[in-house]
Amino acid sequence: MTARTSVDPNSVAGGYTPTPTGNQPKGIPWEEIEKEMKHTKSFDQDWRSGKVFTSIYAVSEDVFRVAERASSMFLYTNFLHVAAWPSTDRFGKDLLAWMAELWRGPTAAGTITLGGSESLFLAIKASRDQARSKRKIDRPEIIVPMTAYPAFKRAAHFMDITIHRIPVDADYKVDLAALRAAINDNTVLIAASAPCLPFGVVDPIPEVARIAREHGINMHVDASLGGVQLPYFRMLGHDVPEFDFSVPGVTSMSTELHKFGYAPPGCSVLLHCDQEHFKFQGWELSEWKMGTYRNRNMMGTHAGAPTAAAWAVMRFLGTEGFMRAAEKQWNAMHRVFDGVAEIEDLYIVGKPDVCTFAIGAKKGDITVVMDTLRARGWFPSPRIQVDPSAIHITLSPVHEEKMDEFLSDLRDASKASLA
């Protein structure tokens, strides 16, 4: 019988056809395996070039080395068994304490998750179970803006929860009138973004939280991109929107440390405002032959390596290091904003609050702009963003020194799109 694969063939580098290597009669020496892996890796984007604006968040080569070494030290640890690996517990608690301080949540409690999607799933699950217990709601509903990350919709689907995706205003922020209109007796959670991924715009968190409080509803802030970035912008003296636990009514928050925490993928933070809210996140089974099984996360086995790497990077950079990185991002971001303003046909979509944004074209073909940039070695994003059509950009500290070259190529690309 031929095994079926769910791998998208369009995502396989170089048109590579998978082979049943697991069925080979004998093992292969590491030297041959390494050679094959290096060849396969050659199809990947060269993110160390400073020309990749998606999926990698780069601060410096020494930070990568710290993360790689720390990860390899804890490659086989497992969060599920902290009695065997208490190191994972320590690293996780230190990271949670760090984020609770950045988010001004002295009573916050939560867990390390495997990614932003798991954090969102668990935030919804906690609000659902809390509403079941305290408000006797058996048909829960949640409300999110149209710009919210798709994992909200996915979580609602898997948990059979009704989701209302409401419009955003002209500034791409959640429409407060639409939010009020969507609330009903079954609403258990309202979510907003800090910022939304498409446009880098922070929703009006204080206003959303105020509405949630008025109705006794939980409010989650998805700070996947801004959770680390915004606090350090604030420390640098820049004006940033209010978005954290200091805002009355915010009951949970999440961020991904593989973004601007500069950790490898697989480490996200979910915090609730206090233990009372946090207690609804977990799950347990008491009728089991090995005793009571308790888990605060969705996954059972949970690799400790990404958390160890995130902890090592946190310690390596310190406040000064993160502030230097944030300053480089801020400078790069405003260099792009000023540069795009000088290119007649291009514009920044909305008014981004962080280093994630979209560049649109007034008359030219944005696809030509993308293709021209790709031909010159840039990799803005895998595809053109829609509604409106735009190129999506996320800036890391390493991009600061590349801005003159990028803007020069962007001007040429814009001219090509109008030809």
N, C-alpha and C positions, 0 to 999 in steps of 0.2 A: 504493500500500500504506500502511495506517495504522500508524504506529509504536506499539509497545506501551511502556508505562511501568511500572516496578516501584515507583513512588512510592506509599506508603500514603495513600489518599485521606483517611483520618482524621487524618493529620498535616498536611494542607494547610490553611493558615489561611483561615477564612471560606468554605470550600467552593469555593475557587478552582479553575477548570478550566484545566489547562495548554493553551497555544496554541502553534502552530509558529512562534514568533517568529524562529527561525533561517532561515526560508524567506521572510522579507519581502523585497520587491523592492529597497527602498532603506533606507539607514541612517536612524536617528532621532537628532535632536539631543540632546546631553547633558541639556539643561534638561528635555526631555520624559521622558527615561529616569529622571532623578533624581526627578521628580514621581511617576512610576509606582513607583519603588523605595520612596519614602517612604510611599506609600499601602500597599504590600505590607508594609512594616515595621510599620505601625500595628497589625497583627494580632499582633505579637510581644508577649511579656511585657515590661513596663516594669521591667527589672532595676535601673535606677537609683533606683527608689522605695524600695529597702530592704525590699521585701515578698516578694521571690522567694528561695526557699530551695533551688533546684536548678539545676544546669548552669552557674551563674555564681558566680565567687569574687571578691568585690569588697572592696577595701581602702580606696580613696579615688579621687576624680576625677582627681587629679594623676597617680596611677599609671596610670590608663587612658590619659591623654594621652601619657605617656611611651611606653607600649606601642604606641599607635596611630602615633606619629611614627616610632619605631624600625622598626616593621613596614613602613611605607610606604617608608622609605629602602632596604630590602632586599627589596622585593616580588618582584623577578625574579631573585634569586640562587638557586643550586642547589648543594646539598651534594655532588651527584654529580661536580661539576667544581670541586674546590677549587683547582686550578691557576689557574682563571679568577677564582674568588672566594675567595681565602685568608681573607677576613673570616669566612666561615662556619666555617672550621676553628678560627680563634681563639675565636670566640664559643662554639662547642661544647666546646672543650677547657677554657675557663674555667668553664663550667657543670658539666662533669664533675668538675673539681677542687673546686669548691664543694661538690657533693654528696658526694664522697669524704671531704671534711673533716667535713661534718655527720654522715656515717654511720661515721666513725672507721675508714676503710679506707685506710691509707697506701699499700698496694700495689694498690688497685683500678684496674681498667681497663675501658672500655666505650665506648658510643656514645650519641649523641642519636638518638632515634627519633621517628616521627610521632605516637605516642600510646601509651597503656598497653597496648593489645592487641598492637601490634607488639613491644613490650618483652617481653611474656609469650611470644609466639610464639618470639622469638629465644632467650629463656632456656631454653625447652623444647628447641629445636633444638640449642643448644650442649650441653646435657646428653645428648641423644640421640646426637650425633656423638661426644662424649667417651666414652660408654659403648660405642659401636661400636668405637672405636679401642683403648681400654684394657681393656675387659671382654668384648669380642666378643659383645655383646648385639645380636641382630638382630630381636627382638620386644619393643621397649621399652614400659614401663608407667610411669605417673606417679600420684601420690596427692595429692589436695587435699581440704580440708574442704568440706562442703556449702555453706558460706557464702562460698566463694571466688568470685571474679569469673567470669562465664560465659565469658570469653575463654579460660580454661584448657580448657574443654570444646570450644570452637570450634577451638582450635589442635590439640588431640588428634584431632579429627575430620579436619581438613585434612591432618594429617601421618600419619594412620593409626596413631596411638599409643593403646594401651589406657589409659583413665583410670579410676581408682577414686575416687569421691566419697564420703567417709566421714562418719559422723555427727558432730555437735557435742554438747557436754555441756549441762547445765542453764544454764550461763552463756554459751552460744553460742560457746564456744571448742572447737577441734578436740579430739575424744575421743582421748586418747593410747593407750588400750587398743585402740581400733579401728584406729589408725594402725599400731601394731605388728603387728596381725593381718593387715593388708593388704599388708605388705612381702613381696616374694618375690625370686627371683634375677634377675628382669627389671626390677625397679624402678630407674629411672634418675634420678628427681627426686621430691622431696617439697616441697610448697609450703605456705605459711601466709600469713596476712594481717596487716598492721599499719596500719590495722585492716581488718576486713571491712566492706563497704559497707552491708549491711542494718542492722547494729546498732552499728557504731563500736567494736567490741571487738577488741583486739589478741590474736591467738592466743599461746599460751605458747611463744614463739620459742626460748628456751634449751632447753626440754625437747624440742621438735621437732628442733632442731639436734643435740642430743645423740643422739637416736635415729638420725638420719641418719648421723652420724659413726660410730656403732657398726657400721653396715652398709656404710660406704664409699659412701654415696649423696649426691648433690648436694642442696642445700636452698636454695630460692628464697623470698625475702620480698617479697610484693607490697605495697609501701608507697605505692600510688597516692594514698591520702588522707593518710597519716601521714608520708610521707617528708620533708616540709618542716616540717609542723606539730609533730611530736613532738620533734625536736631543739631547737626554740626554746622549747617548753614546758619542756624539761629545763633550758635556759639560764636560764629564769625561776625555777628552783628548785622546780618542781612535780615530783611523783613520777610518772614514766612508765615503762611496761614496757620491758625491754631488747628490742631488735629489730634491731640493726644488725650491721655487720661485726665489732664488738668481741665478739660472741657466737661462740665457736668452733663451726664447722660451717656457718655461713651462707656460701654460695658465690656467691650473686648476689642483687641487689636492684633494684627499679625503682620509679619514681614519675612522676607526671604534673605538669609544672611549670605547666600551665594551671589546676591547682587552687590550692594555697596557695603556689605560686611566683608567682601572679597574672599569668601570661603568657597570651596568646591561645591557643586550642586549636591543637594540632599540635606540641607539644614535650614529649617524655618522655625520661627518663634511664634507661638500663640499665647497671649496673655489675656486673662479676664481681670476685671477691675478689683475683684476680691475673691476670697475663698468660697463665699456663698454662691457666686456665679460659676466658679470653676468646678465645683463638685458635680455639676450636671454633665460635665464633659465625658467622664469615664464610663466604664461598663464592667460588669463582673458576672461570673457564673459560680455559684456556691455548690451546686450538685455535680461534683466532678470527682473522680477517683483519686486525683492527686491533690485534692483540696481546692479551696476557693481560687479562681483565676480572676485577676484584676488587670485591667489595662486602661490607661487614660487616653490612648491613641487608637487610630483605626488599625494600624499595622501591628502584627505580633513582633516578629524579628525586625529589628531596627538597627542598621549598621551604625557603629559608633565613630567610624573614621571621619565622616564629614563634620561631625560636631567637634571632635578633637582638633581638626584643622581650623574650624571657625574660632575655637577658643585660642589656639596658638596665634592666629592672625590678630585677634583682639588684643592679646597680650603684647605682641610684637609692635603693633602700631601705637597703641595707647591713644589718649585724647589728642595729643599733639599730632600724631601721624594721621589720624582720621581727619583732623582739621586741615592739615596740609593737603590731603587728598580732596577734601570738599572744596578748598579754595581753587585748586586746579580745575575741578569740574565747573565751578561757578564762572571762572575766567573763560574757559572754553565755551560754555553755554552762551555767554553774552558776546563773545567774539563771533559766534555763529549768528546770533540774532542780529547784531550790527551788520555783519557781512551780507546776510540775506536781504536786509533792508536796502542795501545798495544795489541789489540785482533786480532790475525793473520788473521782471515777470514772475519772480518767486515771492513767497510770503510764508511766515510762520502761522500755522493754524492755531487760533485761539491765543491765550496768554499763559504759556506754561510756567509752572512754579518750580520745576526741577529739570534735570538734564535729560529728560525724555520728551520728545516733541515730534511734530510732523511738519514737513515742508511741502507746500502745494504750489501749483503753477496757475497763473491767471488765464493765460491763453495757450501756452505751449503744452506739449505732450509730456506729462510727467514720466511716462514709461521710457521715453527717449532719454530723459534726464537720468533715470536709474540705469539704463543700459550703458550710457556714456561713462557714468561713474564706475560701473562694474568693469568696463573695458580698461579703465585706468587703475584697477586694482582695489577699488573701494568696495566694501560689502555693507551697505546701509541696513538692509533687512532682506529676508527671503522673498518677499513679494511686495507689490504695491498695496498700500493701505487704501481702503475704500471709504466713501461717505465722510469727507470728500477724498478724492484721489490724491494721494500724497506719499512721500517717502518718509518712512519712520526712522528716527535716529535716537540712539541712546549714547550719551557721552560718558566716558570714564576718565580718570585723571591722566592716563597715558595719551589721550587725544589732544591735550592742550598744545603740545609742540607740533601737532599735525594740522592745526587750523588754517594756517596760511596756504598750505598746499591744497587742503580740501576745498577752501573757498575759491581758489583759482580754478580748480577743476570743476567746481559747481557752476561758476560763471560760464565756462566753456560748454558745459552740459546744457545749461539754459539756452545758450545761443543755438546749439544744435537742435533743441526741441522746437525752436521757432523757425528753423530754416525750411 
